Amino acid sequence: MTQLILQVPESVFASLHRAPDEFGQEMRVAAAVKWYELGKVSQGKAAEIAGLSRCAVDPLE
């Protein structure tokens, strides 16, 4: 798996009440869901990106 390093101000974590690892996971989920909504990735690929099951990405499926 490729690792991506993102520089984020420390104040963001405090503002969101999230630890850096929680923030990173939420960013993965948000990106995957948005790309799925836009039709850029399949449901399965979105689930893979987010680290979730396919049902968790689109519970209506």
C-alpha positions as a Markdown table, in Angstrom:
| # | Residue | x | y | z |
|---|---|---|---|---|
| 1 | Met | 0.0 | 0.0 | 0.0 |
| 2 | Thr | 1.2 | 3.5 | -0.8 |
| 3 | Gln | 1.6 | 5.9 | 2.1 |
| 4 | Leu | 0.6 | 9.5 | 1.7 |
| 5 | Ile | 1.9 | 12.1 | 4.0 |
| 6 | Leu | -0.3 | 15.1 | 4.6 |
| 7 | Gln | 0.7 | 18.2 | 6.5 |
| 8 | Val | -2.2 | 19.4 | 8.7 |
| 9 | Pro | -2.0 | 22.2 | 11.3 |
| 10 | Glu | -2.1 | 20.8 | 14.9 |
| 11 | Ser | -5.0 | 23.1 | 15.6 |
| 12 | Val | -7.2 | 21.1 | 13.2 |
| 13 | Phe | -7.1 | 18.0 | 15.5 |
| 14 | Ala | -8.2 | 20.0 | 18.5 |
| 15 | Ser | -10.9 | 21.8 | 16.6 |
| 16 | Leu | -12.4 | 18.4 | 15.4 |
| 17 | His | -11.7 | 16.7 | 18.7 |
| 18 | Arg | -9.9 | 13.9 | 16.8 |
| 19 | Ala | -6.5 | 12.2 | 17.1 |
| 20 | Pro | -4.4 | 12.2 | 13.9 |
| 21 | Asp | -5.1 | 8.5 | 13.2 |
| 22 | Glu | -8.9 | 9.1 | 13.6 |
| 23 | Phe | -8.6 | 12.2 | 11.3 |
| 24 | Gly | -6.8 | 10.1 | 8.7 |
| 25 | Gln | -9.4 | 7.4 | 8.7 |
| 26 | Glu | -12.2 | 9.9 | 8.4 |
| 27 | Met | -10.5 | 11.5 | 5.5 |
| 28 | Arg | -10.2 | 8.1 | 3.7 |
| 29 | Val | -13.9 | 7.5 | 4.3 |
| 30 | Ala | -15.0 | 10.9 | 3.2 |
| 31 | Ala | -12.9 | 10.8 | 0.0 |
| 32 | Ala | -14.1 | 7.2 | -0.8 |
| 33 | Val | -17.8 | 8.1 | -0.3 |
| 34 | Lys | -17.5 | 11.3 | -2.4 |
| 35 | Trp | -15.7 | 9.5 | -5.3 |
| 36 | Tyr | -18.4 | 6.9 | -5.2 |
| 37 | Glu | -21.1 | 9.5 | -5.3 |
| 38 | Leu | -19.5 | 11.2 | -8.2 |
| 39 | Gly | -19.2 | 7.8 | -10.1 |
| 40 | Lys | -15.4 | 8.0 | -10.1 |
| 41 | Val | -15.0 | 4.6 | -8.3 |
| 42 | Ser | -17.1 | 1.5 | -7.8 |
| 43 | Gln | -18.7 | 0.6 | -4.5 |
| 44 | Gly | -16.1 | -2.1 | -4.0 |
| 45 | Lys | -13.2 | 0.2 | -4.7 |
| 46 | Ala | -14.7 | 2.9 | -2.4 |
| 47 | Ala | -14.9 | 0.2 | 0.3 |
| 48 | Glu | -11.3 | -0.8 | -0.3 |
| 49 | Ile | -10.1 | 2.9 | -0.1 |
| 50 | Ala | -12.1 | 3.5 | 3.1 |
| 51 | Gly | -11.2 | 0.2 | 4.7 |
| 52 | Leu | -14.9 | -0.8 | 5.1 |
| 53 | Ser | -17.2 | -3.4 | 3.9 |
| 54 | Arg | -19.2 | -2.8 | 0.7 |
| 55 | Cys | -22.4 | -2.5 | 2.7 |
| 56 | Ala | -21.0 | 0.2 | 4.9 |
| 57 | Val | -20.2 | 2.3 | 1.9 |
| 58 | Asp | -23.8 | 2.2 | 0.5 |
| 59 | Pro | -26.2 | 0.6 | 3.0 |
| 60 | Leu | -29.0 | 0.8 | 0.4 |
| 61 | Glu | -27.3 | -1.7 | -1.9 |
